[in-house]
Amino acid sequence: MKWLTAAGAAAALAVGTATAWGTGWRGLLLLLAFFVSGSLLTRGGGRRNARQVVANGGVAAVAALVGSWPAFAGAVAAAAADTWATEIGAYSRTTPRLITSQAPVPRGANGGITRLGTAGGVLGAAVIGGLTWVLGPHDLRLAGVVAVAGVAGMLIDSLLGATAQGPFEDRWLDNDAVNLAMTLAGAGIAAAAWHLCC
């Protein structure tokens, strides 16, 4: 498959199997919506390896296995928001700015954001939120919770990139670790918000 390395395909199969086991075909379709949209948006058609697949889909798979649809959808929404923000933001004509200080930074710098990229991320989270309503419980509150959790995860990713990733990137906090933390945040925020409000 042109979007995955051999190890990435094996990891994707494991994530997909866990998702299907825990959430059925509806959850699998939601996961596929993220994967296909993210792959189509990726410039140059880069191939994802196993670490990248697990970083973006591992939390969702675990949430599916424990039977938490809000946490599952929140993790997927965060992954989609971050991917859409990165890929759409690459087309921005304005200079990226650090999320913490608004200082100009080079393109691709950790923690750098643009208005176009942020709008793309919000759109990605909203798409997953909408699909959550279509595929899961027909509850607009859940769709909203998932979309908000996705945007929050995206912003947490940028904050980690601007603050923690730089000093520790050579040791352990690489982009995959940040993505894992971001999807965990999306899952946790969605699950907690759904529990509190609904």
Backbone torsions as a table, in degrees:
resi	resn	phi	psi	omega
1	MET	NA	132.6	-173.2
2	LYS	-69.9	-17.1	-178.2
3	TRP	-92.5	-8.4	-174.9
4	LEU	-136.3	145.6	167.2
5	THR	-75.1	174.0	179.0
6	ALA	-60.7	-45.1	178.5
7	ALA	-67.5	-35.6	177.6
8	GLY	-64.4	-38.1	178.3
9	ALA	-65.1	-39.8	178.2
10	ALA	-64.1	-42.4	178.4
11	ALA	-65.6	-39.8	178.7
12	ALA	-64.2	-37.7	177.4
13	LEU	-63.4	-40.7	179.3
14	ALA	-66.2	-44.3	179.3
15	VAL	-64.1	-43.0	179.9
16	GLY	-65.1	-40.2	179.2
17	THR	-63.9	-45.5	178.8
18	ALA	-62.3	-41.0	179.5
19	THR	-63.9	-46.4	179.7
20	ALA	-63.6	-38.8	179.4
21	TRP	-63.1	-42.4	-174.2
22	GLY	-85.9	-33.4	-174.0
23	THR	-123.0	-4.9	-179.8
24	GLY	77.1	-165.4	-174.7
25	TRP	-67.2	-25.6	-179.9
26	ARG	-65.9	-45.5	177.5
27	GLY	-66.1	-37.9	178.8
28	LEU	-63.0	-39.9	177.6
29	LEU	-65.0	-38.4	178.1
30	LEU	-64.4	-43.5	178.0
31	LEU	-63.5	-41.9	178.7
32	LEU	-64.6	-34.8	178.2
33	ALA	-61.0	-42.2	176.5
34	PHE	-65.0	-48.9	-175.1
35	PHE	-62.4	-46.9	-177.3
36	VAL	-68.2	-44.5	-179.3
37	SER	-64.4	-42.4	179.2
38	GLY	-64.8	-39.3	179.9
39	SER	-68.5	-39.1	179.2
40	LEU	-67.5	-33.5	-179.4
41	LEU	-78.2	-24.6	-175.0
42	THR	-63.2	121.9	-179.2
43	ARG	-70.5	135.2	179.0
44	GLY	82.2	-2.1	177.6
45	GLY	60.9	41.4	-179.4
46	GLY	-57.8	147.8	-179.2
47	ARG	-98.8	131.7	-178.7
48	ARG	-83.6	138.0	176.2
49	ASN	-95.3	-178.3	-175.2
50	ALA	-63.1	-42.0	179.4
51	ARG	-60.1	-42.2	-179.5
52	GLN	-66.6	-39.4	178.8
53	VAL	-64.1	-45.5	-179.4
54	VAL	-67.7	-38.9	-180.0
55	ALA	-61.7	-37.6	-177.6
56	ASN	-91.7	-26.2	-175.2
57	GLY	-118.9	-9.3	-176.1
58	GLY	-63.4	-44.8	-179.8
59	VAL	-64.2	-41.6	178.4
60	ALA	-61.4	-40.5	179.6
61	ALA	-63.1	-43.8	178.9
62	VAL	-64.2	-43.5	178.3
63	ALA	-60.7	-38.6	177.7
64	ALA	-64.2	-42.4	-178.5
65	LEU	-64.8	-33.2	179.5
66	VAL	-87.4	-1.1	173.0
67	GLY	83.2	24.9	179.2
68	SER	-105.0	98.2	178.9
69	TRP	-63.1	-42.7	177.9
70	PRO	-59.5	-44.9	179.5
71	ALA	-65.2	-41.1	178.1
72	PHE	-60.0	-52.0	-177.8
73	ALA	-66.6	-35.3	177.8
74	GLY	-64.1	-39.9	177.5
75	ALA	-65.4	-42.8	178.7
76	VAL	-64.6	-40.8	-179.8
77	ALA	-64.0	-40.1	178.5
78	ALA	-64.7	-43.5	178.7
79	ALA	-62.6	-42.0	179.2
80	ALA	-66.1	-45.1	-179.4
81	ALA	-59.1	-45.6	-179.4
82	ASP	-64.7	-43.6	-179.2
83	THR	-65.8	-46.9	179.5
84	TRP	-62.8	-40.4	180.0
85	ALA	-62.6	-44.3	-179.1
86	THR	-64.0	-49.1	-173.5
87	GLU	-74.3	-40.5	178.5
88	ILE	-73.4	-37.2	178.7
89	GLY	-62.4	-24.3	178.9
90	ALA	-62.8	-19.9	179.6
91	TYR	-90.2	-1.7	-178.0
92	SER	-66.3	138.9	177.5
93	ARG	-89.0	-8.3	179.4
94	THR	-93.7	156.3	-179.8
95	THR	-72.8	131.8	176.4
96	PRO	-61.6	149.9	177.8
97	ARG	-126.6	145.1	-179.4
98	LEU	-64.7	133.1	-175.1
99	ILE	-63.1	-27.3	-176.0
100	THR	-84.7	-38.0	-173.5
101	SER	-121.0	-9.4	-175.7
102	GLN	66.0	15.2	176.2
103	ALA	-72.7	140.3	177.8
104	PRO	-62.6	140.0	178.5
105	VAL	-135.9	159.2	178.2
106	PRO	-65.4	156.8	175.9
107	ARG	-59.5	136.3	179.3
108	GLY	86.5	-2.6	179.6
109	ALA	-68.3	142.8	178.1
110	ASN	-61.1	129.7	178.6
111	GLY	85.5	-0.5	178.6
112	GLY	-82.4	137.0	-179.6
113	ILE	-133.4	158.1	172.1
114	THR	-130.8	162.3	177.6
115	ARG	-64.4	-40.3	179.7
116	LEU	-64.2	-44.4	179.3
117	GLY	-63.7	-41.9	178.7
118	THR	-63.3	-41.7	177.4
119	ALA	-63.3	-39.2	176.9
120	GLY	-62.6	-39.6	178.2
121	GLY	-65.7	-41.8	177.2
122	VAL	-61.2	-41.6	178.8
123	LEU	-63.5	-42.9	178.8
124	GLY	-60.9	-43.6	177.8
125	ALA	-64.8	-38.6	179.8
126	ALA	-66.4	-38.1	178.0
127	VAL	-62.1	-45.4	178.8
128	ILE	-66.2	-39.0	175.9
129	GLY	-60.2	-44.0	178.2
130	GLY	-63.7	-42.1	178.2
131	LEU	-67.2	-29.0	175.3
132	THR	-61.8	-40.5	177.7
133	TRP	-67.3	-39.6	-179.0
134	VAL	-68.2	-44.3	-171.8
135	LEU	-93.7	-29.1	-176.7
136	GLY	-104.6	-147.7	176.7
137	PRO	-61.7	133.8	-179.4
138	HIS	-78.7	71.9	-177.1
139	ASP	-130.9	113.6	-178.3
140	LEU	-64.1	-26.4	177.5
141	ARG	-63.7	-42.7	179.3
142	LEU	-65.6	-40.7	178.0
143	ALA	-59.4	-42.2	178.3
144	GLY	-66.2	-42.7	178.8
145	VAL	-60.1	-44.6	-179.1
146	VAL	-63.7	-44.4	179.8
147	ALA	-62.7	-44.8	179.5
148	VAL	-64.4	-41.3	178.4
149	ALA	-62.8	-37.5	177.9
150	GLY	-63.4	-45.1	178.3
151	VAL	-64.2	-42.1	178.8
152	ALA	-61.5	-42.1	177.6
153	GLY	-61.3	-42.3	178.1
154	MET	-59.9	-44.6	-179.2
155	LEU	-67.5	-36.6	176.7
156	ILE	-64.7	-39.0	176.0
157	ASP	-57.3	-46.7	-179.7
158	SER	-66.5	-39.1	178.1
159	LEU	-63.8	-42.8	177.1
160	LEU	-63.7	-39.7	178.4
161	GLY	-63.5	-36.9	-177.8
162	ALA	-78.8	-26.2	-173.2
163	THR	-110.0	-57.1	-171.6
164	ALA	-93.4	-32.7	-171.1
165	GLN	-66.2	-42.8	-177.4
166	GLY	-54.8	-56.5	-177.4
167	PRO	-65.4	-25.4	-172.6
168	PHE	-115.2	4.6	-172.6
169	GLU	-59.5	-37.8	-178.2
170	ASP	-72.5	-14.9	-177.1
171	ARG	-97.1	-61.5	-174.2
172	TRP	-150.8	-18.5	-173.9
173	LEU	-97.9	72.6	177.2
174	ASP	-87.1	-175.6	-175.8
175	ASN	-62.3	-35.7	179.6
176	ASP	-66.2	-39.4	178.4
177	ALA	-65.0	-39.7	177.8
178	VAL	-65.2	-41.3	178.2
179	ASN	-63.4	-38.1	177.4
180	LEU	-62.9	-44.7	178.4
181	ALA	-63.3	-38.4	-179.8
182	MET	-64.9	-43.3	178.7
183	THR	-69.4	-33.9	176.0
184	LEU	-63.7	-40.6	177.6
185	ALA	-64.6	-44.8	178.5
186	GLY	-59.1	-42.7	179.4
187	ALA	-65.0	-46.3	-178.0
188	GLY	-64.9	-42.2	-179.8
189	ILE	-64.8	-43.8	-179.4
190	ALA	-64.3	-46.0	-178.5
191	ALA	-64.0	-43.7	-178.9
192	ALA	-67.4	-43.4	-179.7
193	ALA	-64.0	-40.6	179.7
194	TRP	-66.4	-39.0	179.3
195	HIS	-65.5	-39.5	-176.5
196	LEU	-75.3	-38.8	-173.3
197	CYS	-94.0	-23.7	-169.2
198	CYS	-133.5	NA	NA
